[in-house]
Amino acid sequence: GYNGNVFLLTDSDGDGLEDQSQIYWENNGRLRGPLGMYVAPKGYSHGKGVIVASKGKVSFLHDRDGDDVADEEQIIATGWKEIPQ
């Protein structure tokens, strides 16, 4: 979401359309202005999670215990100067 929350969408009835959602990551202000994300593929060497680009950083939202809820944010890259809009 534009507020940085990440949702897991599922198709519960098999019709090809997602009809249920649950929170995967509750942002609480940690990600500012998320720009895009990438779901880590199965077998990703760093584990299960989502990579998100946001203002000032790129983060890996890691689901350590496999319950489909991110447990922690790991910052992958940071340090560039934020541009004013």
PDB file of N, CA, C and O in Angstrom:
ATOM      1  N   GLY A   1       0.819  -1.183   0.000  1.00  0.00           N
ATOM      2  CA  GLY A   1       0.000   0.000   0.000  1.00  0.00           C
ATOM      3  C   GLY A   1       0.863   1.245   0.000  1.00  0.00           C
ATOM      4  O   GLY A   1       2.052   1.182   0.313  1.00  0.00           O
ATOM      5  N   TYR A   2       0.267   2.384  -0.351  1.00  0.00           N
ATOM      6  CA  TYR A   2       1.007   3.643  -0.368  1.00  0.00           C
ATOM      7  C   TYR A   2       1.500   4.035   1.027  1.00  0.00           C
ATOM      8  O   TYR A   2       2.422   4.842   1.155  1.00  0.00           O
ATOM      9  N   ASN A   3       0.898   3.476   2.055  1.00  0.00           N
ATOM     10  CA  ASN A   3       1.328   3.772   3.414  1.00  0.00           C
ATOM     11  C   ASN A   3       2.450   2.842   3.888  1.00  0.00           C
ATOM     12  O   ASN A   3       2.889   2.943   5.034  1.00  0.00           O
ATOM     13  N   GLY A   4       2.913   1.949   3.028  1.00  0.00           N
ATOM     14  CA  GLY A   4       4.009   1.049   3.374  1.00  0.00           C
ATOM     15  C   GLY A   4       3.569  -0.289   3.912  1.00  0.00           C
ATOM     16  O   GLY A   4       4.403  -1.177   4.091  1.00  0.00           O
ATOM     17  N   ASN A   5       2.283  -0.467   4.177  1.00  0.00           N
ATOM     18  CA  ASN A   5       1.806  -1.782   4.603  1.00  0.00           C
ATOM     19  C   ASN A   5       1.855  -2.736   3.413  1.00  0.00           C
ATOM     20  O   ASN A   5       1.588  -2.337   2.280  1.00  0.00           O
ATOM     21  N   VAL A   6       2.194  -3.987   3.674  1.00  0.00           N
ATOM     22  CA  VAL A   6       2.254  -5.003   2.624  1.00  0.00           C
ATOM     23  C   VAL A   6       1.217  -6.068   2.960  1.00  0.00           C
ATOM     24  O   VAL A   6       1.139  -6.531   4.098  1.00  0.00           O
ATOM     25  N   PHE A   7       0.427  -6.452   1.973  1.00  0.00           N
ATOM     26  CA  PHE A   7      -0.634  -7.432   2.169  1.00  0.00           C
ATOM     27  C   PHE A   7      -0.358  -8.686   1.354  1.00  0.00           C
ATOM     28  O   PHE A   7       0.195  -8.612   0.257  1.00  0.00           O
ATOM     29  N   LEU A   8      -0.737  -9.816   1.883  1.00  0.00           N
ATOM     30  CA  LEU A   8      -0.684 -11.100   1.188  1.00  0.00           C
ATOM     31  C   LEU A   8      -2.088 -11.369   0.667  1.00  0.00           C
ATOM     32  O   LEU A   8      -3.039 -11.466   1.443  1.00  0.00           O
ATOM     33  N   LEU A   9      -2.213 -11.490  -0.655  1.00  0.00           N
ATOM     34  CA  LEU A   9      -3.511 -11.730  -1.278  1.00  0.00           C
ATOM     35  C   LEU A   9      -3.619 -13.194  -1.675  1.00  0.00           C
ATOM     36  O   LEU A   9      -2.649 -13.780  -2.156  1.00  0.00           O
ATOM     37  N   THR A  10      -4.798 -13.792  -1.477  1.00  0.00           N
ATOM     38  CA  THR A  10      -5.005 -15.195  -1.849  1.00  0.00           C
ATOM     39  C   THR A  10      -6.340 -15.365  -2.574  1.00  0.00           C
ATOM     40  O   THR A  10      -7.291 -14.608  -2.381  1.00  0.00           O
ATOM     41  N   ASP A  11      -6.360 -16.391  -3.411  1.00  0.00           N
ATOM     42  CA  ASP A  11      -7.564 -16.783  -4.144  1.00  0.00           C
ATOM     43  C   ASP A  11      -8.140 -17.990  -3.407  1.00  0.00           C
ATOM     44  O   ASP A  11      -7.675 -19.113  -3.597  1.00  0.00           O
ATOM     45  N   SER A  12      -9.138 -17.763  -2.579  1.00  0.00           N
ATOM     46  CA  SER A  12      -9.668 -18.845  -1.738  1.00  0.00           C
ATOM     47  C   SER A  12     -10.609 -19.793  -2.472  1.00  0.00           C
ATOM     48  O   SER A  12     -10.803 -20.927  -2.034  1.00  0.00           O
ATOM     49  N   ASP A  13     -11.203 -19.343  -3.591  1.00  0.00           N
ATOM     50  CA  ASP A  13     -12.183 -20.200  -4.267  1.00  0.00           C
ATOM     51  C   ASP A  13     -11.717 -20.705  -5.638  1.00  0.00           C
ATOM     52  O   ASP A  13     -12.488 -21.340  -6.358  1.00  0.00           O
ATOM     53  N   GLY A  14     -10.454 -20.424  -6.001  1.00  0.00           N
ATOM     54  CA  GLY A  14      -9.885 -20.974  -7.226  1.00  0.00           C
ATOM     55  C   GLY A  14     -10.371 -20.360  -8.521  1.00  0.00           C
ATOM     56  O   GLY A  14     -10.208 -20.962  -9.582  1.00  0.00           O
ATOM     57  N   ASP A  15     -10.970 -19.161  -8.464  1.00  0.00           N
ATOM     58  CA  ASP A  15     -11.481 -18.549  -9.701  1.00  0.00           C
ATOM     59  C   ASP A  15     -10.461 -17.661 -10.401  1.00  0.00           C
ATOM     60  O   ASP A  15     -10.776 -17.022 -11.405  1.00  0.00           O
ATOM     61  N   GLY A  16      -9.237 -17.618  -9.874  1.00  0.00           N
ATOM     62  CA  GLY A  16      -8.185 -16.830 -10.496  1.00  0.00           C
ATOM     63  C   GLY A  16      -8.114 -15.390 -10.031  1.00  0.00           C
ATOM     64  O   GLY A  16      -7.256 -14.635 -10.489  1.00  0.00           O
ATOM     65  N   LEU A  17      -9.007 -14.992  -9.124  1.00  0.00           N
ATOM     66  CA  LEU A  17      -9.013 -13.636  -8.586  1.00  0.00           C
ATOM     67  C   LEU A  17      -8.778 -13.682  -7.078  1.00  0.00           C
ATOM     68  O   LEU A  17      -9.393 -14.478  -6.369  1.00  0.00           O
ATOM     69  N   GLU A  18      -7.896 -12.835  -6.604  1.00  0.00           N
ATOM     70  CA  GLU A  18      -7.652 -12.768  -5.169  1.00  0.00           C
ATOM     71  C   GLU A  18      -8.885 -12.213  -4.474  1.00  0.00           C
ATOM     72  O   GLU A  18      -9.406 -11.169  -4.867  1.00  0.00           O
ATOM     73  N   ASP A  19      -9.345 -12.897  -3.456  1.00  0.00           N
ATOM     74  CA  ASP A  19     -10.547 -12.452  -2.750  1.00  0.00           C
ATOM     75  C   ASP A  19     -10.351 -12.362  -1.240  1.00  0.00           C
ATOM     76  O   ASP A  19     -11.295 -12.070  -0.507  1.00  0.00           O
ATOM     77  N   GLN A  20      -9.143 -12.609  -0.779  1.00  0.00           N
ATOM     78  CA  GLN A  20      -8.839 -12.469   0.652  1.00  0.00           C
ATOM     79  C   GLN A  20      -7.495 -11.767   0.795  1.00  0.00           C
ATOM     80  O   GLN A  20      -6.608 -11.917  -0.045  1.00  0.00           O
ATOM     81  N   SER A  21      -7.364 -11.007   1.863  1.00  0.00           N
ATOM     82  CA  SER A  21      -6.085 -10.355   2.140  1.00  0.00           C
ATOM     83  C   SER A  21      -5.784 -10.445   3.625  1.00  0.00           C
ATOM     84  O   SER A  21      -6.680 -10.464   4.470  1.00  0.00           O
ATOM     85  N   GLN A  22      -4.497 -10.499   3.912  1.00  0.00           N
ATOM     86  CA  GLN A  22      -4.043 -10.441   5.303  1.00  0.00           C
ATOM     87  C   GLN A  22      -2.784  -9.597   5.323  1.00  0.00           C
ATOM     88  O   GLN A  22      -2.053  -9.538   4.334  1.00  0.00           O
ATOM     89  N   ILE A  23      -2.532  -8.948   6.441  1.00  0.00           N
ATOM     90  CA  ILE A  23      -1.363  -8.096   6.563  1.00  0.00           C
ATOM     91  C   ILE A  23      -0.103  -8.964   6.617  1.00  0.00           C
ATOM     92  O   ILE A  23      -0.014  -9.901   7.411  1.00  0.00           O
ATOM     93  N   TYR A  24       0.859  -8.639   5.769  1.00  0.00           N
ATOM     94  CA  TYR A  24       2.166  -9.311   5.778  1.00  0.00           C
ATOM     95  C   TYR A  24       3.184  -8.467   6.548  1.00  0.00           C
ATOM     96  O   TYR A  24       4.027  -8.997   7.271  1.00  0.00           O
ATOM     97  N   TRP A  25       3.091  -7.150   6.381  1.00  0.00           N
ATOM     98  CA  TRP A  25       3.995  -6.221   7.063  1.00  0.00           C
ATOM     99  C   TRP A  25       3.215  -4.976   7.453  1.00  0.00           C
ATOM    100  O   TRP A  25       2.693  -4.275   6.587  1.00  0.00           O
ATOM    101  N   GLU A  26       3.131  -4.696   8.740  1.00  0.00           N
ATOM    102  CA  GLU A  26       2.505  -3.467   9.206  1.00  0.00           C
ATOM    103  C   GLU A  26       3.605  -2.431   9.367  1.00  0.00           C
ATOM    104  O   GLU A  26       4.469  -2.558  10.235  1.00  0.00           O
ATOM    105  N   ASN A  27       3.568  -1.432   8.545  1.00  0.00           N
ATOM    106  CA  ASN A  27       4.678  -0.510   8.384  1.00  0.00           C
ATOM    107  C   ASN A  27       4.981   0.353   9.598  1.00  0.00           C
ATOM    108  O   ASN A  27       6.135   0.428  10.018  1.00  0.00           O
ATOM    109  N   ASN A  28       3.997   0.992  10.162  1.00  0.00           N
ATOM    110  CA  ASN A  28       4.184   1.871  11.322  1.00  0.00           C
ATOM    111  C   ASN A  28       5.264   2.926  11.075  1.00  0.00           C
ATOM    112  O   ASN A  28       6.033   3.241  11.984  1.00  0.00           O
ATOM    113  N   GLY A  29       5.333   3.478   9.858  1.00  0.00           N
ATOM    114  CA  GLY A  29       6.249   4.570   9.563  1.00  0.00           C
ATOM    115  C   GLY A  29       7.677   4.192   9.220  1.00  0.00           C
ATOM    116  O   GLY A  29       8.502   5.079   9.003  1.00  0.00           O
ATOM    117  N   ARG A  30       7.994   2.923   9.162  1.00  0.00           N
ATOM    118  CA  ARG A  30       9.383   2.511   8.898  1.00  0.00           C
ATOM    119  C   ARG A  30       9.773   2.661   7.432  1.00  0.00           C
ATOM    120  O   ARG A  30      10.925   2.976   7.130  1.00  0.00           O
ATOM    121  N   LEU A  31       8.824   2.439   6.511  1.00  0.00           N
ATOM    122  CA  LEU A  31       9.077   2.633   5.085  1.00  0.00           C
ATOM    123  C   LEU A  31       8.364   3.910   4.659  1.00  0.00           C
ATOM    124  O   LEU A  31       7.163   4.061   4.884  1.00  0.00           O
ATOM    125  N   ARG A  32       9.104   4.828   4.043  1.00  0.00           N
ATOM    126  CA  ARG A  32       8.513   6.093   3.587  1.00  0.00           C
ATOM    127  C   ARG A  32       8.454   6.086   2.066  1.00  0.00           C
ATOM    128  O   ARG A  32       9.469   5.857   1.407  1.00  0.00           O
ATOM    129  N   GLY A  33       7.301   6.328   1.516  1.00  0.00           N
ATOM    130  CA  GLY A  33       7.142   6.431   0.075  1.00  0.00           C
ATOM    131  C   GLY A  33       7.594   5.196  -0.673  1.00  0.00           C
ATOM    132  O   GLY A  33       8.465   5.298  -1.537  1.00  0.00           O
ATOM    133  N   PRO A  34       7.034   4.022  -0.375  1.00  0.00           N
ATOM    134  CA  PRO A  34       7.461   2.814  -1.084  1.00  0.00           C
ATOM    135  C   PRO A  34       7.258   2.974  -2.588  1.00  0.00           C
ATOM    136  O   PRO A  34       6.225   3.466  -3.043  1.00  0.00           O
ATOM    137  N   LEU A  35       8.267   2.547  -3.349  1.00  0.00           N
ATOM    138  CA  LEU A  35       8.259   2.748  -4.797  1.00  0.00           C
ATOM    139  C   LEU A  35       7.998   1.466  -5.570  1.00  0.00           C
ATOM    140  O   LEU A  35       7.516   1.520  -6.701  1.00  0.00           O
ATOM    141  N   GLY A  36       8.296   0.350  -5.002  1.00  0.00           N
ATOM    142  CA  GLY A  36       8.114  -0.917  -5.687  1.00  0.00           C
ATOM    143  C   GLY A  36       8.578  -2.054  -4.804  1.00  0.00           C
ATOM    144  O   GLY A  36       9.253  -1.843  -3.796  1.00  0.00           O
ATOM    145  N   MET A  37       8.206  -3.278  -5.199  1.00  0.00           N
ATOM    146  CA  MET A  37       8.626  -4.421  -4.404  1.00  0.00           C
ATOM    147  C   MET A  37       8.812  -5.641  -5.294  1.00  0.00           C
ATOM    148  O   MET A  37       8.325  -5.700  -6.422  1.00  0.00           O
ATOM    149  N   TYR A  38       9.530  -6.607  -4.747  1.00  0.00           N
ATOM    150  CA  TYR A  38       9.836  -7.849  -5.435  1.00  0.00           C
ATOM    151  C   TYR A  38       9.706  -8.981  -4.421  1.00  0.00           C
ATOM    152  O   TYR A  38      10.354  -8.952  -3.375  1.00  0.00           O
ATOM    153  N   VAL A  39       8.880  -9.969  -4.720  1.00  0.00           N
ATOM    154  CA  VAL A  39       8.733 -11.121  -3.833  1.00  0.00           C
ATOM    155  C   VAL A  39       9.907 -12.057  -4.092  1.00  0.00           C
ATOM    156  O   VAL A  39      10.139 -12.481  -5.225  1.00  0.00           O
ATOM    157  N   ALA A  40      10.641 -12.374  -3.033  1.00  0.00           N
ATOM    158  CA  ALA A  40      11.794 -13.264  -3.175  1.00  0.00           C
ATOM    159  C   ALA A  40      11.329 -14.628  -3.688  1.00  0.00           C
ATOM    160  O   ALA A  40      10.345 -15.170  -3.187  1.00  0.00           O
ATOM    161  N   PRO A  41      12.026 -15.186  -4.680  1.00  0.00           N
ATOM    162  CA  PRO A  41      11.620 -16.481  -5.238  1.00  0.00           C
ATOM    163  C   PRO A  41      11.869 -17.622  -4.250  1.00  0.00           C
ATOM    164  O   PRO A  41      12.672 -17.490  -3.326  1.00  0.00           O
ATOM    165  N   LYS A  42      11.180 -18.730  -4.453  1.00  0.00           N
ATOM    166  CA  LYS A  42      11.420 -19.905  -3.613  1.00  0.00           C
ATOM    167  C   LYS A  42      12.891 -20.273  -3.704  1.00  0.00           C
ATOM    168  O   LYS A  42      13.484 -20.243  -4.783  1.00  0.00           O
ATOM    169  N   GLY A  43      13.469 -20.617  -2.572  1.00  0.00           N
ATOM    170  CA  GLY A  43      14.869 -20.997  -2.527  1.00  0.00           C
ATOM    171  C   GLY A  43      15.833 -19.828  -2.453  1.00  0.00           C
ATOM    172  O   GLY A  43      17.045 -20.032  -2.515  1.00  0.00           O
ATOM    173  N   TYR A  44      15.326 -18.604  -2.322  1.00  0.00           N
ATOM    174  CA  TYR A  44      16.178 -17.419  -2.214  1.00  0.00           C
ATOM    175  C   TYR A  44      17.136 -17.619  -1.048  1.00  0.00           C
ATOM    176  O   TYR A  44      16.717 -18.026   0.036  1.00  0.00           O
ATOM    177  N   SER A  45      18.405 -17.341  -1.257  1.00  0.00           N
ATOM    178  CA  SER A  45      19.435 -17.668  -0.258  1.00  0.00           C
ATOM    179  C   SER A  45      19.270 -16.931   1.071  1.00  0.00           C
ATOM    180  O   SER A  45      19.784 -17.391   2.090  1.00  0.00           O
ATOM    181  N   HIS A  46      18.565 -15.798   1.083  1.00  0.00           N
ATOM    182  CA  HIS A  46      18.388 -15.044   2.322  1.00  0.00           C
ATOM    183  C   HIS A  46      17.079 -15.376   3.031  1.00  0.00           C
ATOM    184  O   HIS A  46      16.796 -14.834   4.100  1.00  0.00           O
ATOM    185  N   GLY A  47      16.277 -16.266   2.439  1.00  0.00           N
ATOM    186  CA  GLY A  47      15.039 -16.688   3.079  1.00  0.00           C
ATOM    187  C   GLY A  47      13.800 -16.179   2.370  1.00  0.00           C
ATOM    188  O   GLY A  47      13.857 -15.664   1.254  1.00  0.00           O
ATOM    189  N   LYS A  48      12.678 -16.339   3.056  1.00  0.00           N
ATOM    190  CA  LYS A  48      11.371 -15.971   2.529  1.00  0.00           C
ATOM    191  C   LYS A  48      11.083 -14.513   2.865  1.00  0.00           C
ATOM    192  O   LYS A  48      11.256 -14.085   4.006  1.00  0.00           O
ATOM    193  N   GLY A  49      10.639 -13.748   1.854  1.00  0.00           N
ATOM    194  CA  GLY A  49      10.333 -12.361   2.141  1.00  0.00           C
ATOM    195  C   GLY A  49      10.072 -11.532   0.908  1.00  0.00           C
ATOM    196  O   GLY A  49       9.898 -12.047  -0.197  1.00  0.00           O
ATOM    197  N   VAL A  50      10.052 -10.220   1.132  1.00  0.00           N
ATOM    198  CA  VAL A  50       9.750  -9.244   0.097  1.00  0.00           C
ATOM    199  C   VAL A  50      10.820  -8.149   0.157  1.00  0.00           C
ATOM    200  O   VAL A  50      11.177  -7.677   1.236  1.00  0.00           O
ATOM    201  N   ILE A  51      11.323  -7.752  -1.016  1.00  0.00           N
ATOM    202  CA  ILE A  51      12.272  -6.650  -1.109  1.00  0.00           C
ATOM    203  C   ILE A  51      11.490  -5.412  -1.521  1.00  0.00           C
ATOM    204  O   ILE A  51      10.746  -5.438  -2.501  1.00  0.00           O
ATOM    205  N   VAL A  52      11.662  -4.319  -0.763  1.00  0.00           N
ATOM    206  CA  VAL A  52      10.909  -3.086  -1.012  1.00  0.00           C
ATOM    207  C   VAL A  52      11.871  -1.908  -1.138  1.00  0.00           C
ATOM    208  O   VAL A  52      12.736  -1.700  -0.287  1.00  0.00           O
ATOM    209  N   ALA A  53      11.705  -1.144  -2.211  1.00  0.00           N
ATOM    210  CA  ALA A  53      12.440   0.114  -2.377  1.00  0.00           C
ATOM    211  C   ALA A  53      11.571   1.239  -1.835  1.00  0.00           C
ATOM    212  O   ALA A  53      10.387   1.331  -2.162  1.00  0.00           O
ATOM    213  N   SER A  54      12.161   2.096  -1.004  1.00  0.00           N
ATOM    214  CA  SER A  54      11.433   3.235  -0.451  1.00  0.00           C
ATOM    215  C   SER A  54      12.400   4.403  -0.339  1.00  0.00           C
ATOM    216  O   SER A  54      13.578   4.268  -0.670  1.00  0.00           O
ATOM    217  N   LYS A  55      11.917   5.537   0.120  1.00  0.00           N
ATOM    218  CA  LYS A  55      12.785   6.713   0.227  1.00  0.00           C
ATOM    219  C   LYS A  55      13.979   6.402   1.114  1.00  0.00           C
ATOM    220  O   LYS A  55      13.823   6.048   2.283  1.00  0.00           O
ATOM    221  N   GLY A  56      15.168   6.537   0.550  1.00  0.00           N
ATOM    222  CA  GLY A  56      16.403   6.415   1.316  1.00  0.00           C
ATOM    223  C   GLY A  56      16.923   5.022   1.565  1.00  0.00           C
ATOM    224  O   GLY A  56      18.001   4.875   2.140  1.00  0.00           O
ATOM    225  N   LYS A  57      16.193   3.975   1.151  1.00  0.00           N
ATOM    226  CA  LYS A  57      16.689   2.630   1.441  1.00  0.00           C
ATOM    227  C   LYS A  57      15.974   1.565   0.621  1.00  0.00           C
ATOM    228  O   LYS A  57      14.907   1.793   0.051  1.00  0.00           O
ATOM    229  N   VAL A  58      16.600   0.402   0.585  1.00  0.00           N
ATOM    230  CA  VAL A  58      15.990  -0.810   0.056  1.00  0.00           C
ATOM    231  C   VAL A  58      16.001  -1.815   1.201  1.00  0.00           C
ATOM    232  O   VAL A  58      17.037  -2.032   1.830  1.00  0.00           O
ATOM    233  N   SER A  59      14.850  -2.427   1.472  1.00  0.00           N
ATOM    234  CA  SER A  59      14.704  -3.313   2.631  1.00  0.00           C
ATOM    235  C   SER A  59      14.252  -4.703   2.221  1.00  0.00           C
ATOM    236  O   SER A  59      13.550  -4.878   1.224  1.00  0.00           O
ATOM    237  N   PHE A  60      14.666  -5.687   3.004  1.00  0.00           N
ATOM    238  CA  PHE A  60      14.163  -7.056   2.868  1.00  0.00           C
ATOM    239  C   PHE A  60      13.255  -7.300   4.060  1.00  0.00           C
ATOM    240  O   PHE A  60      13.713  -7.291   5.203  1.00  0.00           O
ATOM    241  N   LEU A  61      11.965  -7.519   3.803  1.00  0.00           N
ATOM    242  CA  LEU A  61      11.002  -7.807   4.870  1.00  0.00           C
ATOM    243  C   LEU A  61      10.958  -9.316   5.020  1.00  0.00           C
ATOM    244  O   LEU A  61      10.334 -10.015   4.222  1.00  0.00           O
ATOM    245  N   HIS A  62      11.616  -9.801   6.036  1.00  0.00           N
ATOM    246  CA  HIS A  62      11.925 -11.223   6.204  1.00  0.00           C
ATOM    247  C   HIS A  62      10.889 -11.955   7.060  1.00  0.00           C
ATOM    248  O   HIS A  62      10.592 -11.549   8.184  1.00  0.00           O
ATOM    249  N   ASP A  63      10.354 -13.027   6.511  1.00  0.00           N
ATOM    250  CA  ASP A  63       9.454 -13.928   7.250  1.00  0.00           C
ATOM    251  C   ASP A  63      10.298 -15.099   7.733  1.00  0.00           C
ATOM    252  O   ASP A  63      10.401 -16.122   7.055  1.00  0.00           O
ATOM    253  N   ARG A  64      10.893 -14.948   8.889  1.00  0.00           N
ATOM    254  CA  ARG A  64      11.826 -15.966   9.412  1.00  0.00           C
ATOM    255  C   ARG A  64      11.150 -17.293   9.768  1.00  0.00           C
ATOM    256  O   ARG A  64      11.742 -18.355   9.575  1.00  0.00           O
ATOM    257  N   ASP A  65       9.919 -17.244  10.284  1.00  0.00           N
ATOM    258  CA  ASP A  65       9.297 -18.473  10.785  1.00  0.00           C
ATOM    259  C   ASP A  65       8.282 -19.094   9.823  1.00  0.00           C
ATOM    260  O   ASP A  65       7.641 -20.087  10.168  1.00  0.00           O
ATOM    261  N   GLY A  66       8.125 -18.527   8.624  1.00  0.00           N
ATOM    262  CA  GLY A  66       7.266 -19.129   7.606  1.00  0.00           C
ATOM    263  C   GLY A  66       5.777 -19.033   7.849  1.00  0.00           C
ATOM    264  O   GLY A  66       5.011 -19.830   7.308  1.00  0.00           O
ATOM    265  N   ASP A  67       5.344 -18.060   8.665  1.00  0.00           N
ATOM    266  CA  ASP A  67       3.909 -17.934   8.966  1.00  0.00           C
ATOM    267  C   ASP A  67       3.194 -16.913   8.078  1.00  0.00           C
ATOM    268  O   ASP A  67       2.064 -16.520   8.369  1.00  0.00           O
ATOM    269  N   ASP A  68       3.852 -16.484   6.995  1.00  0.00           N
ATOM    270  CA  ASP A  68       3.304 -15.507   6.044  1.00  0.00           C
ATOM    271  C   ASP A  68       3.099 -14.130   6.652  1.00  0.00           C
ATOM    272  O   ASP A  68       2.232 -13.378   6.207  1.00  0.00           O
ATOM    273  N   VAL A  69       3.889 -13.790   7.669  1.00  0.00           N
ATOM    274  CA  VAL A  69       3.932 -12.459   8.255  1.00  0.00           C
ATOM    275  C   VAL A  69       5.403 -12.104   8.442  1.00  0.00           C
ATOM    276  O   VAL A  69       6.158 -12.877   9.031  1.00  0.00           O
ATOM    277  N   ALA A  70       5.817 -10.926   7.937  1.00  0.00           N
ATOM    278  CA  ALA A  70       7.217 -10.518   8.074  1.00  0.00           C
ATOM    279  C   ALA A  70       7.561 -10.284   9.544  1.00  0.00           C
ATOM    280  O   ALA A  70       6.796  -9.669  10.286  1.00  0.00           O
ATOM    281  N   ASP A  71       8.717 -10.784   9.944  1.00  0.00           N
ATOM    282  CA  ASP A  71       9.165 -10.679  11.328  1.00  0.00           C
ATOM    283  C   ASP A  71      10.119  -9.512  11.556  1.00  0.00           C
ATOM    284  O   ASP A  71      10.206  -8.979  12.662  1.00  0.00           O
ATOM    285  N   GLU A  72      10.842  -9.116  10.492  1.00  0.00           N
ATOM    286  CA  GLU A  72      11.818  -8.051  10.663  1.00  0.00           C
ATOM    287  C   GLU A  72      12.140  -7.382   9.338  1.00  0.00           C
ATOM    288  O   GLU A  72      11.945  -7.952   8.265  1.00  0.00           O
ATOM    289  N   GLU A  73      12.636  -6.161   9.444  1.00  0.00           N
ATOM    290  CA  GLU A  73      13.132  -5.430   8.290  1.00  0.00           C
ATOM    291  C   GLU A  73      14.651  -5.491   8.322  1.00  0.00           C
ATOM    292  O   GLU A  73      15.274  -5.134   9.322  1.00  0.00           O
ATOM    293  N   GLN A  74      15.240  -5.942   7.230  1.00  0.00           N
ATOM    294  CA  GLN A  74      16.693  -5.925   7.080  1.00  0.00           C
ATOM    295  C   GLN A  74      17.006  -4.920   5.975  1.00  0.00           C
ATOM    296  O   GLN A  74      16.531  -5.068   4.849  1.00  0.00           O
ATOM    297  N   ILE A  75      17.797  -3.905   6.288  1.00  0.00           N
ATOM    298  CA  ILE A  75      18.136  -2.893   5.290  1.00  0.00           C
ATOM    299  C   ILE A  75      19.254  -3.435   4.408  1.00  0.00           C
ATOM    300  O   ILE A  75      20.332  -3.788   4.886  1.00  0.00           O
ATOM    301  N   ILE A  76      18.969  -3.493   3.102  1.00  0.00           N
ATOM    302  CA  ILE A  76      19.917  -4.027   2.122  1.00  0.00           C
ATOM    303  C   ILE A  76      20.848  -2.930   1.618  1.00  0.00           C
ATOM    304  O   ILE A  76      22.050  -3.154   1.476  1.00  0.00           O
ATOM    305  N   ALA A  77      20.303  -1.751   1.348  1.00  0.00           N
ATOM    306  CA  ALA A  77      21.086  -0.634   0.824  1.00  0.00           C
ATOM    307  C   ALA A  77      20.520   0.669   1.361  1.00  0.00           C
ATOM    308  O   ALA A  77      19.309   0.817   1.525  1.00  0.00           O
ATOM    309  N   THR A  78      21.406   1.601   1.629  1.00  0.00           N
ATOM    310  CA  THR A  78      21.013   2.921   2.121  1.00  0.00           C
ATOM    311  C   THR A  78      22.167   3.873   1.886  1.00  0.00           C
ATOM    312  O   THR A  78      23.234   3.469   1.423  1.00  0.00           O
ATOM    313  N   GLY A  79      21.952   5.136   2.206  1.00  0.00           N
ATOM    314  CA  GLY A  79      23.054   6.081   2.185  1.00  0.00           C
ATOM    315  C   GLY A  79      22.995   7.126   1.099  1.00  0.00           C
ATOM    316  O   GLY A  79      23.785   8.069   1.132  1.00  0.00           O
ATOM    317  N   TRP A  80      22.082   7.006   0.121  1.00  0.00           N
ATOM    318  CA  TRP A  80      22.026   8.054  -0.887  1.00  0.00           C
ATOM    319  C   TRP A  80      21.161   9.200  -0.388  1.00  0.00           C
ATOM    320  O   TRP A  80      20.227   9.013   0.392  1.00  0.00           O
ATOM    321  N   LYS A  81      21.500  10.388  -0.861  1.00  0.00           N
ATOM    322  CA  LYS A  81      20.804  11.598  -0.439  1.00  0.00           C
ATOM    323  C   LYS A  81      19.396  11.615  -1.049  1.00  0.00           C
ATOM    324  O   LYS A  81      19.212  11.365  -2.241  1.00  0.00           O
ATOM    325  N   GLU A  82      18.431  11.911  -0.214  1.00  0.00           N
ATOM    326  CA  GLU A  82      17.044  11.994  -0.666  1.00  0.00           C
ATOM    327  C   GLU A  82      16.822  13.294  -1.435  1.00  0.00           C
ATOM    328  O   GLU A  82      17.239  14.362  -0.986  1.00  0.00           O
ATOM    329  N   ILE A  83      16.165  13.207  -2.593  1.00  0.00           N
ATOM    330  CA  ILE A  83      15.920  14.405  -3.380  1.00  0.00           C
ATOM    331  C   ILE A  83      14.611  15.057  -2.922  1.00  0.00           C
ATOM    332  O   ILE A  83      13.662  14.359  -2.564  1.00  0.00           O
ATOM    333  N   PRO A  84      14.559  16.390  -2.933  1.00  0.00           N
ATOM    334  CA  PRO A  84      13.301  17.062  -2.577  1.00  0.00           C
ATOM    335  C   PRO A  84      12.313  16.962  -3.733  1.00  0.00           C
ATOM    336  O   PRO A  84      12.707  16.971  -4.899  1.00  0.00           O
ATOM    337  N   GLN A  85      11.054  16.869  -3.411  1.00  0.00           N
ATOM    338  CA  GLN A  85      10.010  16.782  -4.446  1.00  0.00           C
ATOM    339  C   GLN A  85       9.359  18.121  -4.629  1.00  0.00           C
ATOM    340  O   GLN A  85       8.455  18.260  -5.454  1.00  0.00           O
TER     341      GLN A  85
END
